[in-house]
Amino acid sequence: MTDNTTLFGPSYRSLNEIRLRKAQLRTDILKDNNKLTGLWNELMHKPKDNTTPTQRFSGALSTGAGILDGLILGWKLYRKFGGSKQVGLFGKKHK
């Protein structure tokens, strides 16, 4: 332990030491507050959209293709494992 601390915490010898410690704690608290505020804003606020119209169109097309692929897969699985035994497009029964 240093000479300025005791078993129960720091011991101060003058009011000036207390003021200095208070100022130090205040700056530490403000730094932590600013850091937490920045992290909170990052987490809770949607970032600005900096994409071009081409990138947005490409993303929408990709999402649409993924949804269509999922629907087709779901339809195939439904038909294979539990769908009704319907006559196909050209009159053949599906197995």
Backbone as a ProteinNet text record, in pm:
[ID]
protein_1_A
[PRIMARY]
MTDNTTLFGPSYRSLNEIRLRKAQLRTDILKDNNKLTGLWNELMHKPKDNTTPTQRFSGALSTGAGILDGLILGWKLYRKFGGSKQVGLFGKKHK
[TERTIARY]
83.8	0	88	35.5	111.4	89.7	168.3	158.3	31.8	-42.2	-161.8	-290.6	-279.7	-399.3	-390.5	-505.7	-514.6	-592.4	-625.6	-702.7	-841.6	-896.8	-1032.3	-1037.7	-927.8	-928.2	-825.7	-828.5	-727.8	-748	-637.7	-647	-591.8	-664.6	-628.6	-575.9	-478.2	-416.7	-459.7	-522	-564.3	-688.5	-752.4	-869	-828.9	-708.4	-660.5	-650.8	-602.7	-596.6	-737	-831.8	-969.8	-1024.4	-997.3	-1043.3	-981.1	-851.5	-784.7	-845	-868.3	-927.9	-1069	-1143.7	-1280.2	-1277.7	-1186	-1174.6	-1134.9	-1043.7	-1001.7	-1118.5	-1193.5	-1309.5	-1414.4	-1434.5	-1532.3	-1492.6	-1365.2	-1322.2	-1334.1	-1302.7	-1318.6	-1465.5	-1553.7	-1697.2	-1745.8	-1701	-1741.6	-1690.5	-1566.7	-1513.1	-1597.8	-1627.3	-1709	-1848.4	-1905.5	-2037.9	-2037.1	-1935.6	-1926.3	-1909	-1830.3	-1809.9	-1941	-2011.3	-2139.1	-2242.9	-2244.8	-2338.8	-2311.6	-2184.2	-2148.5	-2187.2	-2161.1	-2198.7	-2350.8	-2423.5	-2569.5	-2624	-2570.2	-2615.8	-2584	-2467.5	-2432.7	-2530.3	-2568	-2654.6	-2799	-2849.5	-2991.9	-3033.9	-2943	-2981.3	-2933.6	-3021.8	-2991.7	-2887.7	-2782.2	-2683.4	-2741.4	-2682.7	-2730.9	-2703.3	-2795.8	-2785.1	-2697.3	-2576.3	-2483.7	-2470.5	-2568.9	-2560.3	-2614.2	-2566.7	-2613	-2741.6	-2816.2	-2938.5	-2911.1	-2797.6	-2763.1	-2742.8	-2677.7	-2657	-2789.3	-2877.9	-3009.4	-3088	-3085.2	-3155.7	-3097.9	-2965.2	-2899.2	-2936.9	-2942.5	-2981.5	-3125.3	-3215	-3355.4	-3370.7	-3295.5	-3301.5	-3249.3	-3142.1	-3086	-3183.8	-3245.9	-3343.8	-3463.5	-3511.2	-3623.7	-3590.4	-3468.6	-3427.2	-3420.3	-3372.3	-3366.9	-3504.4	-3598.5	-3735.8	-3799.4	-3780.2	-3835	-3775.6	-3645.8	-3580.3	-3638	-3661.2	-3720.1	-3862	-3939.5	-4076.5	-4078	-3991.2	-3985	-3941.9	-3841.4	-3797.9	-3911.3	-3981.4	-4093.9	-4202.1	-4232.1	-4332.8	-4289.1	-4162.9	-4112	-4116.9	-4078.5	-4083.2	-4226.6	-4315.7	-4456.9	-4511.4	-4479.1	-4527.7	-4468.1	-4340.4	-4274.1	-4319.3	-4336.8	-4361.1	-4502.7	-4591.4	-4723	-4826.7	-4790	-4885.3	-4987.8	-5091.8	-5196.4	-5144.4	-5197.4	-5157	-5240.1	-5193.4	-5267.5	-5212.4	-5297.3	-5255.8	-5173.5	-5062.3	-4971.5	-5024.4	-4941.3	-4976.4	-5022.3	-4961.7	-4993.4	-5070.3	-5137.3	-5222.5	-5151.6	-5025	-4951.7	-4964.4	-4970.2	-4973.3	-4831.5	-4816.3	-4685.2	-4665.8	-4546.5	-4515.8	-4464.5
-117.9	0	123.8	227.5	352.7	425.5	528.3	600.7	685.2	702.3	787	705.7	575.2	492.6	415.9	383.1	299.8	175.8	100.2	-21.5	9.8	126	162.3	256.7	289.7	379	488.8	585.9	692.3	782.5	827.8	925.3	1057	1160.8	1292.3	1377.3	1461.3	1543.4	1689.2	1726.4	1866	1874.4	1988.8	2012	2016.2	2061.8	2068.7	1928.8	1830.2	1691.4	1639.7	1673.5	1630.7	1694.4	1823.7	1891.8	1831	1800.4	1738.4	1601.6	1522.9	1390.1	1401.7	1499	1522.6	1561.1	1647.6	1688.4	1570.5	1487.5	1369.4	1273.4	1248.2	1159.5	1216.2	1347.8	1410.7	1391.7	1412.1	1393.6	1247.3	1154.9	1012.5	977.7	1032	1006.8	1065.3	1185.3	1246.3	1166.1	1115.2	1031.6	905.7	840	718.5	748.2	861	899.2	921.7	991.6	1015.2	884.4	794.7	664.5	585.4	582	509.7	573.2	704.9	773.9	736.8	735.1	696.4	553.5	462.2	322	306.2	377.7	370.7	420	532.6	586.3	491.1	427.5	328.4	211.9	170.7	53.9	83.4	199.1	226.4	305.2	375.8	456.6	392.5	393	333.3	418.8	355.8	435.3	489	597.8	656.3	561.5	560.5	473	540.7	489.6	548.8	464	380.9	294.9	368.3	324.3	382.2	312.5	371.4	305.1	168.2	152.1	22.8	-82.3	-45.1	-139.6	-176.1	-78.8	-109.3	-203.4	-180.1	-266.5	-407.3	-416.8	-547.2	-621.3	-550.2	-612.9	-661.3	-580.6	-620.8	-742.9	-744.9	-858.2	-985	-972.4	-1086.9	-1139.2	-1048.6	-1089.2	-1157.8	-1102.4	-1163.5	-1302.4	-1319.1	-1451.1	-1550.7	-1507.2	-1595	-1637	-1543.8	-1575.9	-1672.9	-1649.1	-1738.5	-1878.4	-1887	-2016	-2089.8	-2017.2	-2079.2	-2127.6	-2051	-2093.2	-2219.2	-2222.7	-2341	-2463.1	-2449.2	-2560.2	-2607	-2511.2	-2548.7	-2623.3	-2579.5	-2646.2	-2787.7	-2804.8	-2938.6	-3031.4	-2981.9	-3066.8	-3100.9	-3006.3	-3031.6	-3140.8	-3130.9	-3229.1	-3366.6	-3371.1	-3499.1	-3568.3	-3494.8	-3558	-3548.4	-3476.1	-3471.4	-3405.6	-3370.6	-3303.4	-3400.6	-3345.2	-3429.2	-3494.1	-3607.8	-3680.1	-3629.7	-3524	-3461.6	-3507.9	-3492.8	-3522.1	-3403.3	-3433.1	-3329	-3248.8	-3170.6	-3079.7	-3154	-3269.2	-3342.8	-3471.9	-3478.9	-3591.6	-3708.8	-3698.5	-3806.6	-3789.5	-3902	-3898.2	-3882.8	-3795.7	-3778.4	-3884.3	-3931.4	-4033.7	-3968.8
0	0	0	-57.7	-57.4	74	95.8	222.3	233.1	118.3	119.1	139.1	154	171.5	302.4	353.2	472.6	436.7	534.2	511.9	457	490.7	451.6	332.5	269.5	155.4	172.3	83.4	90.3	212.2	265.6	375.3	322.6	345.2	294.8	410	377.5	481.5	474.2	360.4	349	259.9	265.6	180.3	33.2	6.2	-130.9	-192.7	-114.9	-163.1	-194.2	-111.1	-134	-261.3	-280.3	-402.6	-527.1	-520.1	-635.1	-667.7	-564.7	-585.4	-641	-591.7	-640	-787.9	-825.3	-966	-1054	-1004	-1079.8	-1098.7	-994.2	-1004.1	-1098.2	-1093.2	-1181.3	-1328.1	-1360.9	-1500.1	-1542.3	-1451.6	-1483.9	-1509.6	-1428.7	-1446.3	-1578.7	-1613.5	-1740.2	-1860.2	-1851.4	-1959.6	-1976.3	-1864.1	-1869.6	-1922.9	-1881.9	-1928.7	-2079.6	-2130	-2273.8	-2350.6	-2295.9	-2360.8	-2365.2	-2253	-2248.2	-2339.6	-2346.5	-2435.2	-2580.2	-2617.7	-2754.1	-2785.3	-2692.6	-2714	-2722	-2637.9	-2639.7	-2773.1	-2822.4	-2950.4	-3064.7	-3060.2	-3162.5	-3162.1	-3042.2	-3028.7	-3064.7	-3025.7	-3038.3	-3162.4	-3225.3	-3339.4	-3468.4	-3564.9	-3694	-3766.5	-3818.5	-3891.2	-4021.6	-4069.2	-4193.6	-4309.1	-4404.7	-4520.1	-4625.3	-4644.1	-4739.2	-4865.9	-4893.5	-5010.7	-5132.8	-5246.6	-5372.3	-5414.8	-5507.6	-5554.1	-5615.8	-5680.5	-5739.4	-5631.3	-5522.2	-5412.5	-5346.2	-5330.7	-5271.9	-5361.4	-5493.6	-5587.4	-5584.2	-5581.4	-5575.9	-5447.7	-5335.3	-5209	-5211.4	-5269.8	-5278.8	-5369.6	-5479.8	-5572.2	-5504.8	-5430.7	-5359.5	-5254.5	-5180.5	-5079.8	-5145.3	-5254.7	-5325.5	-5376.9	-5429.3	-5478	-5362.8	-5248.1	-5131.2	-5084	-5085.1	-5044.7	-5142.9	-5271.8	-5373.5	-5360.9	-5338.5	-5320.5	-5199.6	-5091	-4971.8	-4995.9	-5069.3	-5100	-5186.7	-5286.6	-5373.7	-5293.6	-5207.7	-5124.3	-5033.3	-4971.1	-4885.2	-4961.3	-5081.5	-5164.1	-5199.5	-5236.6	-5271.2	-5150.8	-5034.5	-4914.6	-4876.6	-4891.2	-4862.9	-4954.4	-5082	-5178.3	-5151.4	-5111	-5090.7	-4963.2	-4855.3	-4725.9	-4673.2	-4735.4	-4674.5	-4760.7	-4877.5	-4963.3	-5017.8	-5070.2	-5127.8	-5255.8	-5285.8	-5405.7	-5522.2	-5583.9	-5692.3	-5825.9	-5925	-6060.4	-6108.3	-6176.2	-6219.8	-6336.9	-6393	-6500.4	-6625.1	-6655.4	-6777.2	-6749.3	-6636.2	-6606.8	-6540.5	-6510.3	-6442.9	-6294.1	-6222.8	-6077.8	-6024.6	-5926.8	-5863.9	-5759.5	-5747.1	-5646	-5521.3
[MASK]
+++++++++++++++++++++++++++++++++++++++++++++++++++++++++++++++++++++++++++++++++++++++++++++++

